[in-house]
Amino acid sequence: MPARDNLQAQGTIIEVLGEGAYRAELPNGHRCIARAEKSAPAFALSDKVLLAFHPYDLSRGRIISG
């Protein structure tokens, strides 16, 4: 899917799940599972990240910027 079809939102890391997975919370209180690419640096609690979501599944996001 082209990147232009993705939704983007700022989020905060609230839990480290391991193996590149994190639980993130958006400013409106929505929580999701966020994955980082293997080459991305590790994130810590309270880090602000930019997330990309598929329009049909807002429960999982991809970290595109830290």
All heavy atoms as TSV, in Angstrom:
chain	resi	resn	atom	element	x	y	z
A	1	MET	N	N	0.847	-1.171	0.000
A	1	MET	CA	C	0.000	0.000	0.000
A	1	MET	C	C	0.893	1.235	0.000
A	1	MET	O	O	1.816	1.333	0.788
A	1	MET	CB	C	-0.884	0.000	1.245
A	1	MET	CG	C	-1.615	1.304	1.412
A	1	MET	SD	S	-2.644	1.385	2.865
A	1	MET	CE	C	-3.828	0.172	2.417
A	2	PRO	N	N	0.615	2.193	-0.855
A	2	PRO	CA	C	1.423	3.411	-0.871
A	2	PRO	C	C	1.317	4.169	0.444
A	2	PRO	O	O	0.282	4.164	1.103
A	2	PRO	CB	C	0.804	4.234	-2.007
A	2	PRO	CG	C	0.047	3.262	-2.845
A	2	PRO	CD	C	-0.364	2.157	-1.926
A	3	ALA	N	N	2.395	4.851	0.800
A	3	ALA	CA	C	2.441	5.583	2.067
A	3	ALA	C	C	1.383	6.674	2.135
A	3	ALA	O	O	0.928	7.028	3.204
A	3	ALA	CB	C	3.831	6.164	2.280
A	4	ARG	N	N	0.966	7.210	1.004
A	4	ARG	CA	C	-0.012	8.303	1.027
A	4	ARG	C	C	-1.371	7.855	1.556
A	4	ARG	O	O	-2.195	8.665	1.933
A	4	ARG	CB	C	-0.139	8.931	-0.342
A	4	ARG	CG	C	-0.766	8.031	-1.372
A	4	ARG	CD	C	-0.872	8.728	-2.714
A	4	ARG	NE	N	-1.416	7.824	-3.691
A	4	ARG	CZ	C	-0.717	6.995	-4.443
A	4	ARG	NH1	N	0.582	6.954	-4.321
A	4	ARG	NH2	N	-1.309	6.203	-5.314
A	5	ASP	N	N	-1.623	6.529	1.563
A	5	ASP	CA	C	-2.884	6.008	2.068
A	5	ASP	C	C	-2.874	5.797	3.579
A	5	ASP	O	O	-3.892	5.493	4.167
A	5	ASP	CB	C	-3.234	4.688	1.388
A	5	ASP	CG	C	-3.548	4.882	-0.088
A	5	ASP	OD1	O	-3.896	6.016	-0.476
A	5	ASP	OD2	O	-3.441	3.902	-0.846
A	6	ASN	N	N	-1.704	5.928	4.195
A	6	ASN	CA	C	-1.588	5.718	5.634
A	6	ASN	C	C	-2.024	6.960	6.405
A	6	ASN	O	O	-1.865	8.084	5.928
A	6	ASN	CB	C	-0.149	5.388	6.024
A	6	ASN	CG	C	0.255	4.006	5.590
A	6	ASN	OD1	O	-0.580	3.149	5.358
A	6	ASN	ND2	N	1.543	3.784	5.483
A	7	LEU	N	N	-2.545	6.736	7.592
A	7	LEU	CA	C	-2.842	7.817	8.517
A	7	LEU	C	C	-1.643	7.978	9.434
A	7	LEU	O	O	-1.000	6.994	9.794
A	7	LEU	CB	C	-4.076	7.476	9.344
A	7	LEU	CG	C	-5.346	7.163	8.569
A	7	LEU	CD1	C	-6.428	6.685	9.520
A	7	LEU	CD2	C	-5.809	8.360	7.801
A	8	GLN	N	N	-1.345	9.196	9.831
A	8	GLN	CA	C	-0.215	9.430	10.730
A	8	GLN	C	C	-0.694	10.137	11.984
A	8	GLN	O	O	-1.620	10.952	11.930
A	8	GLN	CB	C	0.857	10.274	10.048
A	8	GLN	CG	C	1.518	9.557	8.897
A	8	GLN	CD	C	2.633	10.385	8.292
A	8	GLN	OE1	O	2.922	11.488	8.736
A	8	GLN	NE2	N	3.256	9.845	7.265
A	9	ALA	N	N	-0.046	9.814	13.108
A	9	ALA	CA	C	-0.384	10.440	14.382
A	9	ALA	C	C	0.820	10.397	15.305
A	9	ALA	O	O	1.645	9.488	15.217
A	9	ALA	CB	C	-1.556	9.720	15.035
A	10	GLN	N	N	0.921	11.376	16.172
A	10	GLN	CA	C	1.948	11.388	17.209
A	10	GLN	C	C	1.497	10.471	18.331
A	10	GLN	O	O	0.302	10.368	18.621
A	10	GLN	CB	C	2.131	12.802	17.767
A	10	GLN	CG	C	2.779	13.770	16.805
A	10	GLN	CD	C	4.251	13.519	16.675
A	10	GLN	OE1	O	4.682	12.894	15.711
A	10	GLN	NE2	N	5.031	13.983	17.607
A	11	GLY	N	N	2.441	9.820	18.972
A	11	GLY	CA	C	2.115	8.959	20.093
A	11	GLY	C	C	3.237	8.954	21.110
A	11	GLY	O	O	4.312	9.493	20.867
A	12	THR	N	N	2.973	8.339	22.252
A	12	THR	CA	C	3.947	8.212	23.333
A	12	THR	C	C	4.082	6.740	23.686
A	12	THR	O	O	3.079	6.048	23.846
A	12	THR	CB	C	3.474	8.995	24.572
A	12	THR	OG1	O	3.252	10.357	24.200
A	12	THR	CG2	C	4.503	8.935	25.685
A	13	ILE	N	N	5.325	6.269	23.805
A	13	ILE	CA	C	5.567	4.882	24.192
A	13	ILE	C	C	5.179	4.722	25.665
A	13	ILE	O	O	5.661	5.460	26.521
A	13	ILE	CB	C	7.049	4.500	24.000
A	13	ILE	CG1	C	7.470	4.675	22.538
A	13	ILE	CG2	C	7.317	3.085	24.500
A	13	ILE	CD1	C	6.769	3.782	21.560
A	14	ILE	N	N	4.274	3.774	25.952
A	14	ILE	CA	C	3.856	3.565	27.342
A	14	ILE	C	C	4.255	2.184	27.864
A	14	ILE	O	O	4.171	1.932	29.063
A	14	ILE	CB	C	2.334	3.768	27.521
A	14	ILE	CG1	C	1.542	2.819	26.635
A	14	ILE	CG2	C	1.958	5.214	27.252
A	14	ILE	CD1	C	0.053	2.803	26.938
A	15	GLU	N	N	4.691	1.291	26.948
A	15	GLU	CA	C	5.112	-0.040	27.378
A	15	GLU	C	C	6.042	-0.623	26.318
A	15	GLU	O	O	5.783	-0.498	25.120
A	15	GLU	CB	C	3.893	-0.942	27.557
A	15	GLU	CG	C	4.200	-2.307	28.098
A	15	GLU	CD	C	2.945	-3.152	28.281
A	15	GLU	OE1	O	1.821	-2.637	28.110
A	15	GLU	OE2	O	3.103	-4.341	28.584
A	16	VAL	N	N	7.122	-1.245	26.767
A	16	VAL	CA	C	8.035	-1.939	25.866
A	16	VAL	C	C	7.649	-3.418	25.891
A	16	VAL	O	O	7.673	-4.055	26.936
A	16	VAL	CB	C	9.505	-1.746	26.313
A	16	VAL	CG1	C	10.442	-2.525	25.405
A	16	VAL	CG2	C	9.869	-0.268	26.349
A	17	LEU	N	N	7.271	-3.959	24.733
A	17	LEU	CA	C	6.803	-5.339	24.651
A	17	LEU	C	C	7.906	-6.304	24.218
A	17	LEU	O	O	7.767	-7.499	24.388
A	17	LEU	CB	C	5.623	-5.434	23.678
A	17	LEU	CG	C	4.420	-4.551	24.033
A	17	LEU	CD1	C	3.388	-4.614	22.935
A	17	LEU	CD2	C	3.832	-4.956	25.367
A	18	GLY	N	N	8.967	-5.805	23.668
A	18	GLY	CA	C	10.079	-6.643	23.238
A	18	GLY	C	C	10.047	-6.945	21.757
A	18	GLY	O	O	9.006	-6.841	21.099
A	19	GLU	N	N	11.216	-7.311	21.219
A	19	GLU	CA	C	11.375	-7.672	19.813
A	19	GLU	C	C	10.832	-6.600	18.873
A	19	GLU	O	O	10.162	-6.896	17.883
A	19	GLU	CB	C	10.748	-9.026	19.524
A	19	GLU	CG	C	11.413	-10.152	20.291
A	19	GLU	CD	C	11.032	-11.520	19.783
A	19	GLU	OE1	O	10.610	-11.629	18.611
A	19	GLU	OE2	O	11.161	-12.471	20.559
A	20	GLY	N	N	11.101	-5.343	19.175
A	20	GLY	CA	C	10.701	-4.248	18.305
A	20	GLY	C	C	9.249	-3.835	18.417
A	20	GLY	O	O	8.759	-3.062	17.597
A	21	ALA	N	N	8.536	-4.325	19.422
A	21	ALA	CA	C	7.124	-3.985	19.605
A	21	ALA	C	C	6.950	-3.128	20.856
A	21	ALA	O	O	7.617	-3.334	21.867
A	21	ALA	CB	C	6.272	-5.240	19.715
A	22	TYR	N	N	6.032	-2.180	20.758
A	22	TYR	CA	C	5.765	-1.241	21.848
A	22	TYR	C	C	4.269	-1.002	21.925
A	22	TYR	O	O	3.549	-1.170	20.952
A	22	TYR	CB	C	6.462	0.105	21.579
A	22	TYR	CG	C	7.947	-0.028	21.384
A	22	TYR	CD1	C	8.491	-0.275	20.131
A	22	TYR	CD2	C	8.820	0.089	22.459
A	22	TYR	CE1	C	9.851	-0.408	19.952
A	22	TYR	CE2	C	10.186	-0.039	22.289
A	22	TYR	CZ	C	10.690	-0.292	21.034
A	22	TYR	OH	O	12.041	-0.429	20.863
A	23	ARG	N	N	3.809	-0.600	23.087
A	23	ARG	CA	C	2.435	-0.117	23.218
A	23	ARG	C	C	2.543	1.398	23.251
A	23	ARG	O	O	3.321	1.961	24.021
A	23	ARG	CB	C	1.761	-0.642	24.473
A	23	ARG	CG	C	0.276	-0.291	24.530
A	23	ARG	CD	C	-0.455	-0.958	25.659
A	23	ARG	NE	N	-0.133	-2.374	25.852
A	23	ARG	CZ	C	-0.681	-3.375	25.169
A	23	ARG	NH1	N	-1.553	-3.124	24.233
A	23	ARG	NH2	N	-0.340	-4.618	25.436
A	24	ALA	N	N	1.769	2.040	22.397
A	24	ALA	CA	C	1.808	3.496	22.305
A	24	ALA	C	C	0.422	4.063	22.583
A	24	ALA	O	O	-0.596	3.401	22.346
A	24	ALA	CB	C	2.271	3.927	20.919
A	25	GLU	N	N	0.406	5.272	23.103
A	25	GLU	CA	C	-0.857	5.963	23.379
A	25	GLU	C	C	-0.876	7.274	22.614
A	25	GLU	O	O	0.092	8.033	22.637
A	25	GLU	CB	C	-1.012	6.212	24.872
A	25	GLU	CG	C	-2.350	6.835	25.227
A	25	GLU	CD	C	-2.564	6.911	26.725
A	25	GLU	OE1	O	-1.593	7.232	27.447
A	25	GLU	OE2	O	-3.687	6.649	27.162
A	26	LEU	N	N	-1.993	7.520	21.934
A	26	LEU	CA	C	-2.172	8.763	21.198
A	26	LEU	C	C	-2.729	9.832	22.136
A	26	LEU	O	O	-3.260	9.509	23.207
A	26	LEU	CB	C	-3.124	8.538	20.027
A	26	LEU	CG	C	-2.749	7.424	19.058
A	26	LEU	CD1	C	-3.755	7.354	17.916
A	26	LEU	CD2	C	-1.346	7.603	18.532
A	27	PRO	N	N	-2.636	11.096	21.754
A	27	PRO	CA	C	-3.151	12.170	22.618
A	27	PRO	C	C	-4.634	12.042	22.969
A	27	PRO	O	O	-5.066	12.499	24.020
A	27	PRO	CB	C	-2.900	13.438	21.797
A	27	PRO	CG	C	-1.767	13.092	20.903
A	27	PRO	CD	C	-1.939	11.625	20.589
A	28	ASN	N	N	-5.420	11.362	22.118
A	28	ASN	CA	C	-6.853	11.207	22.405
A	28	ASN	C	C	-7.140	10.009	23.310
A	28	ASN	O	O	-8.287	9.685	23.580
A	28	ASN	CB	C	-7.646	11.075	21.102
A	28	ASN	CG	C	-7.329	9.817	20.325
A	28	ASN	OD1	O	-6.503	9.015	20.735
A	28	ASN	ND2	N	-7.992	9.653	19.193
A	29	GLY	N	N	-6.078	9.295	23.780
A	29	GLY	CA	C	-6.253	8.167	24.679
A	29	GLY	C	C	-6.270	6.807	23.995
A	29	GLY	O	O	-6.230	5.777	24.662
A	30	HIS	N	N	-6.338	6.775	22.666
A	30	HIS	CA	C	-6.325	5.504	21.927
A	30	HIS	C	C	-4.974	4.830	22.115
A	30	HIS	O	O	-3.928	5.470	22.051
A	30	HIS	CB	C	-6.586	5.759	20.445
A	30	HIS	CG	C	-6.529	4.521	19.605
A	30	HIS	ND1	N	-7.534	3.588	19.607
A	30	HIS	CD2	C	-5.594	4.067	18.748
A	30	HIS	CE1	C	-7.212	2.611	18.774
A	30	HIS	NE2	N	-6.038	2.882	18.241
A	31	ARG	N	N	-4.995	3.524	22.352
A	31	ARG	CA	C	-3.754	2.753	22.521
A	31	ARG	C	C	-3.629	1.760	21.386
A	31	ARG	O	O	-4.628	1.232	20.895
A	31	ARG	CB	C	-3.759	2.018	23.853
A	31	ARG	CG	C	-3.674	2.963	25.019
A	31	ARG	CD	C	-3.635	2.237	26.317
A	31	ARG	NE	N	-3.471	3.195	27.406
A	31	ARG	CZ	C	-3.180	2.858	28.631
A	31	ARG	NH1	N	-3.035	1.598	28.961
A	31	ARG	NH2	N	-3.047	3.788	29.561
A	32	CYS	N	N	-2.391	1.502	20.977
A	32	CYS	CA	C	-2.146	0.578	19.883
A	32	CYS	C	C	-0.811	-0.131	20.087
A	32	CYS	O	O	0.001	0.277	20.917
A	32	CYS	CB	C	-2.135	1.318	18.549
A	32	CYS	SG	S	-0.741	2.436	18.380
A	33	ILE	N	N	-0.623	-1.188	19.327
A	33	ILE	CA	C	0.662	-1.875	19.269
A	33	ILE	C	C	1.445	-1.213	18.136
A	33	ILE	O	O	0.943	-1.090	17.014
A	33	ILE	CB	C	0.489	-3.377	18.967
A	33	ILE	CG1	C	-0.387	-4.045	20.024
A	33	ILE	CG2	C	1.847	-4.051	18.837
A	33	ILE	CD1	C	0.209	-4.047	21.406
A	34	ALA	N	N	2.653	-0.769	18.435
A	34	ALA	CA	C	3.492	-0.106	17.441
A	34	ALA	C	C	4.756	-0.921	17.238
A	34	ALA	O	O	5.381	-1.359	18.195
A	34	ALA	CB	C	3.840	1.307	17.917
A	35	ARG	N	N	5.115	-1.114	15.992
A	35	ARG	CA	C	6.329	-1.868	15.666
A	35	ARG	C	C	7.350	-0.943	15.045
A	35	ARG	O	O	7.015	-0.070	14.246
A	35	ARG	CB	C	6.019	-2.994	14.686
A	35	ARG	CG	C	5.217	-4.089	15.322
A	35	ARG	CD	C	5.541	-5.406	14.637
A	35	ARG	NE	N	5.190	-6.526	15.476
A	35	ARG	CZ	C	6.020	-7.137	16.300
A	35	ARG	NH1	N	7.259	-6.745	16.404
A	35	ARG	NH2	N	5.617	-8.154	17.020
A	36	ALA	N	N	8.604	-1.183	15.416
A	36	ALA	CA	C	9.722	-0.443	14.834
A	36	ALA	C	C	10.473	-1.381	13.903
A	36	ALA	O	O	10.469	-2.602	14.093
A	36	ALA	CB	C	10.651	0.055	15.936
A	37	GLU	N	N	11.116	-0.816	12.902
A	37	GLU	CA	C	11.937	-1.632	12.015
A	37	GLU	C	C	13.161	-2.121	12.767
A	37	GLU	O	O	13.609	-1.494	13.724
A	37	GLU	CB	C	12.336	-0.819	10.799
A	37	GLU	CG	C	11.130	-0.411	9.977
A	37	GLU	CD	C	11.519	0.065	8.595
A	37	GLU	OE1	O	12.672	-0.135	8.190
A	37	GLU	OE2	O	10.651	0.639	7.944
A	38	LYS	N	N	13.714	-3.228	12.322
A	38	LYS	CA	C	14.856	-3.832	13.015
A	38	LYS	C	C	16.050	-2.897	13.074
A	38	LYS	O	O	16.823	-2.928	14.010
A	38	LYS	CB	C	15.244	-5.138	12.341
A	38	LYS	CG	C	14.186	-6.202	12.485
A	38	LYS	CD	C	14.654	-7.529	11.941
A	38	LYS	CE	C	13.536	-8.522	11.903
A	38	LYS	NZ	N	13.203	-9.097	13.158
A	39	SER	N	N	16.216	-2.041	12.076
A	39	SER	CA	C	17.356	-1.123	12.043
A	39	SER	C	C	17.126	0.139	12.880
A	39	SER	O	O	18.041	0.930	13.068
A	39	SER	CB	C	17.658	-0.727	10.601
A	39	SER	OG	O	16.543	-0.053	10.037
A	40	ALA	N	N	15.916	0.339	13.389
A	40	ALA	CA	C	15.602	1.524	14.183
A	40	ALA	C	C	16.199	1.405	15.583
A	40	ALA	O	O	16.340	0.301	16.109
A	40	ALA	CB	C	14.090	1.698	14.283
A	41	PRO	N	N	16.549	2.525	16.187
A	41	PRO	CA	C	17.053	2.466	17.563
A	41	PRO	C	C	15.935	2.035	18.522
A	41	PRO	O	O	14.748	2.180	18.210
A	41	PRO	CB	C	17.479	3.904	17.849
A	41	PRO	CG	C	16.664	4.732	16.916
A	41	PRO	CD	C	16.459	3.895	15.689
A	42	ALA	N	N	16.322	1.526	19.667
A	42	ALA	CA	C	15.331	1.128	20.667
A	42	ALA	C	C	14.689	2.379	21.266
A	42	ALA	O	O	15.322	3.429	21.376
A	42	ALA	CB	C	15.992	0.301	21.759
A	43	PHE	N	N	13.444	2.264	21.634
A	43	PHE	CA	C	12.720	3.366	22.257
A	43	PHE	C	C	12.510	3.056	23.730
A	43	PHE	O	O	12.460	1.895	24.129
A	43	PHE	CB	C	11.374	3.584	21.559
A	43	PHE	CG	C	11.524	4.007	20.129
A	43	PHE	CD1	C	11.389	3.082	19.105
A	43	PHE	CD2	C	11.808	5.315	19.804
A	43	PHE	CE1	C	11.540	3.447	17.784
A	43	PHE	CE2	C	11.954	5.704	18.475
A	43	PHE	CZ	C	11.815	4.776	17.466
A	44	ALA	N	N	12.368	4.089	24.524
A	44	ALA	CA	C	12.164	3.943	25.966
A	44	ALA	C	C	10.783	4.494	26.334
A	44	ALA	O	O	10.133	5.171	25.537
A	44	ALA	CB	C	13.249	4.692	26.730
A	45	LEU	N	N	10.352	4.208	27.546
A	45	LEU	CA	C	9.075	4.744	28.032
A	45	LEU	C	C	9.083	6.260	27.920
A	45	LEU	O	O	10.106	6.908	28.148
A	45	LEU	CB	C	8.844	4.326	29.481
A	45	LEU	CG	C	8.644	2.833	29.716
A	45	LEU	CD1	C	8.494	2.562	31.207
A	45	LEU	CD2	C	7.436	2.325	28.965
A	46	SER	N	N	7.958	6.822	27.560
A	46	SER	CA	C	7.727	8.264	27.426
A	46	SER	C	C	8.342	8.878	26.186
A	46	SER	O	O	8.216	10.089	25.993
A	46	SER	CB	C	8.204	9.031	28.660
A	46	SER	OG	O	7.542	8.570	29.807
A	47	ASP	N	N	8.977	8.096	25.325
A	47	ASP	CA	C	9.491	8.642	24.069
A	47	ASP	C	C	8.323	9.025	23.172
A	47	ASP	O	O	7.326	8.306	23.084
A	47	ASP	CB	C	10.369	7.629	23.336
A	47	ASP	CG	C	11.766	7.521	23.907
A	47	ASP	OD1	O	12.105	8.308	24.809
A	47	ASP	OD2	O	12.518	6.639	23.442
A	48	LYS	N	N	8.447	10.146	22.498
A	48	LYS	CA	C	7.449	10.599	21.527
A	48	LYS	C	C	7.818	10.018	20.171
A	48	LYS	O	O	8.982	10.058	19.764
A	48	LYS	CB	C	7.423	12.124	21.431
A	48	LYS	CG	C	7.152	12.825	22.742
A	48	LYS	CD	C	5.739	12.599	23.187
A	48	LYS	CE	C	5.491	13.401	24.464
A	48	LYS	NZ	N	4.274	13.041	25.115
A	49	VAL	N	N	6.844	9.456	19.467
A	49	VAL	CA	C	7.081	8.836	18.166
A	49	VAL	C	C	5.983	9.244	17.184
A	49	VAL	O	O	4.882	9.621	17.577
A	49	VAL	CB	C	7.138	7.292	18.271
A	49	VAL	CG1	C	8.347	6.844	19.062
A	49	VAL	CG2	C	5.874	6.734	18.888
A	50	LEU	N	N	6.313	9.168	15.911
A	50	LEU	CA	C	5.334	9.383	14.854
A	50	LEU	C	C	4.934	8.017	14.325
A	50	LEU	O	O	5.790	7.201	13.977
A	50	LEU	CB	C	5.926	10.243	13.733
A	50	LEU	CG	C	4.994	10.576	12.575
A	50	LEU	CD1	C	3.791	11.393	13.067
A	50	LEU	CD2	C	5.737	11.341	11.499
A	51	LEU	N	N	3.641	7.757	14.283
A	51	LEU	CA	C	3.112	6.449	13.893
A	51	LEU	C	C	2.359	6.550	12.575
A	51	LEU	O	O	1.722	7.568	12.295
A	51	LEU	CB	C	2.158	5.927	14.963
A	51	LEU	CG	C	2.737	5.785	16.363
A	51	LEU	CD1	C	1.623	5.661	17.382
A	51	LEU	CD2	C	3.651	4.582	16.413
A	52	ALA	N	N	2.429	5.487	11.793
A	52	ALA	CA	C	1.640	5.372	10.568
A	52	ALA	C	C	0.678	4.211	10.748
A	52	ALA	O	O	1.058	3.146	11.239
A	52	ALA	CB	C	2.552	5.131	9.371
A	53	PHE	N	N	-0.573	4.418	10.354
A	53	PHE	CA	C	-1.625	3.405	10.486
A	53	PHE	C	C	-2.251	3.133	9.130
A	53	PHE	O	O	-2.403	4.034	8.310
A	53	PHE	CB	C	-2.755	3.894	11.408
A	53	PHE	CG	C	-2.354	4.126	12.818
A	53	PHE	CD1	C	-1.974	5.385	13.244
A	53	PHE	CD2	C	-2.361	3.093	13.732
A	53	PHE	CE1	C	-1.606	5.611	14.551
A	53	PHE	CE2	C	-1.997	3.312	15.042
A	53	PHE	CZ	C	-1.619	4.574	15.451
A	54	HIS	N	N	-2.664	1.899	8.920
A	54	HIS	CA	C	-3.500	1.563	7.775
A	54	HIS	C	C	-4.898	2.087	8.106
A	54	HIS	O	O	-5.354	1.936	9.244
A	54	HIS	CB	C	-3.511	0.043	7.588
A	54	HIS	CG	C	-4.207	-0.374	6.346
A	54	HIS	ND1	N	-5.559	-0.468	6.263
A	54	HIS	CD2	C	-3.724	-0.706	5.124
A	54	HIS	CE1	C	-5.899	-0.855	5.050
A	54	HIS	NE2	N	-4.801	-0.998	4.339
A	55	PRO	N	N	-5.599	2.688	7.174
A	55	PRO	CA	C	-6.917	3.268	7.481
A	55	PRO	C	C	-7.949	2.273	8.022
A	55	PRO	O	O	-8.895	2.668	8.690
A	55	PRO	CB	C	-7.396	3.831	6.148
A	55	PRO	CG	C	-6.203	3.923	5.289
A	55	PRO	CD	C	-5.203	2.936	5.796
A	56	TYR	N	N	-7.755	0.974	7.760
A	56	TYR	CA	C	-8.746	-0.016	8.168
A	56	TYR	C	C	-8.386	-0.748	9.450
A	56	TYR	O	O	-9.158	-1.576	9.911
A	56	TYR	CB	C	-8.972	-1.026	7.042
A	56	TYR	CG	C	-9.448	-0.353	5.786
A	56	TYR	CD1	C	-8.626	-0.253	4.680
A	56	TYR	CD2	C	-10.711	0.220	5.713
A	56	TYR	CE1	C	-9.054	0.388	3.532
A	56	TYR	CE2	C	-11.150	0.869	4.583
A	56	TYR	CZ	C	-10.319	0.945	3.485
A	56	TYR	OH	O	-10.743	1.582	2.360
A	57	ASP	N	N	-7.194	-0.467	10.011
A	57	ASP	CA	C	-6.785	-1.140	11.245
A	57	ASP	C	C	-5.993	-0.178	12.110
A	57	ASP	O	O	-4.784	-0.034	11.941
A	57	ASP	CB	C	-5.961	-2.392	10.943
A	57	ASP	CG	C	-5.642	-3.194	12.197
A	57	ASP	OD1	O	-6.123	-2.823	13.290
A	57	ASP	OD2	O	-4.923	-4.203	12.081
A	58	LEU	N	N	-6.672	0.486	13.023
A	58	LEU	CA	C	-6.017	1.466	13.887
A	58	LEU	C	C	-5.478	0.840	15.171
A	58	LEU	O	O	-5.001	1.555	16.034
A	58	LEU	CB	C	-6.994	2.597	14.214
A	58	LEU	CG	C	-7.530	3.351	12.998
A	58	LEU	CD1	C	-8.540	4.399	13.437
A	58	LEU	CD2	C	-6.411	3.969	12.201
A	59	SER	N	N	-5.544	-0.481	15.277
A	59	SER	CA	C	-5.038	-1.134	16.476
A	59	SER	C	C	-3.543	-1.425	16.389
A	59	SER	O	O	-2.903	-1.721	17.386
A	59	SER	CB	C	-5.793	-2.439	16.746
A	59	SER	OG	O	-5.515	-3.381	15.725
A	60	ARG	N	N	-2.990	-1.348	15.176
A	60	ARG	CA	C	-1.558	-1.605	14.977
A	60	ARG	C	C	-0.967	-0.493	14.137
A	60	ARG	O	O	-1.550	-0.091	13.115
A	60	ARG	CB	C	-1.354	-2.937	14.253
A	60	ARG	CG	C	-1.776	-4.125	15.091
A	60	ARG	CD	C	-1.591	-5.393	14.341
A	60	ARG	NE	N	-2.514	-5.370	13.195
A	60	ARG	CZ	C	-2.585	-6.313	12.296
A	60	ARG	NH1	N	-1.796	-7.347	12.366
A	60	ARG	NH2	N	-3.435	-6.242	11.301
A	61	GLY	N	N	0.194	-0.012	14.570
A	61	GLY	CA	C	0.855	1.052	13.828
A	61	GLY	C	C	2.322	0.724	13.599
A	61	GLY	O	O	2.868	-0.212	14.182
A	62	ARG	N	N	2.939	1.509	12.749
A	62	ARG	CA	C	4.359	1.362	12.453
A	62	ARG	C	C	5.048	2.652	12.873
A	62	ARG	O	O	4.569	3.755	12.529
A	62	ARG	CB	C	4.543	1.115	10.962
A	62	ARG	CG	C	5.948	0.856	10.528
A	62	ARG	CD	C	5.984	0.417	9.074
A	62	ARG	NE	N	5.146	1.200	8.200
A	62	ARG	CZ	C	5.562	2.253	7.494
A	62	ARG	NH1	N	6.802	2.639	7.563
A	62	ARG	NH2	N	4.719	2.905	6.729
A	63	ILE	N	N	6.136	2.558	13.610
A	63	ILE	CA	C	6.878	3.739	14.035
A	63	ILE	C	C	7.700	4.206	12.854
A	63	ILE	O	O	8.545	3.462	12.350
A	63	ILE	CB	C	7.769	3.431	15.257
A	63	ILE	CG1	C	6.914	2.986	16.439
A	63	ILE	CG2	C	8.609	4.646	15.616
A	63	ILE	CD1	C	7.699	2.511	17.635
A	64	ILE	N	N	7.460	5.437	12.404
A	64	ILE	CA	C	8.186	5.954	11.251
A	64	ILE	C	C	9.176	7.044	11.639
A	64	ILE	O	O	9.999	7.422	10.819
A	64	ILE	CB	C	7.225	6.450	10.151
A	64	ILE	CG1	C	6.277	7.516	10.667
A	64	ILE	CG2	C	6.439	5.285	9.580
A	64	ILE	CD1	C	5.401	8.131	9.592
A	65	SER	N	N	9.106	7.528	12.860
A	65	SER	CA	C	10.049	8.548	13.315
A	65	SER	C	C	10.051	8.570	14.837
A	65	SER	O	O	9.024	8.393	15.475
A	65	SER	CB	C	9.639	9.916	12.770
A	65	SER	OG	O	10.452	10.922	13.303
A	66	GLY	N	N	11.237	8.790	15.387
A	66	GLY	CA	C	11.354	8.795	16.840
A	66	GLY	C	C	11.599	10.108	17.456
A	66	GLY	O	O	11.704	11.156	17.064
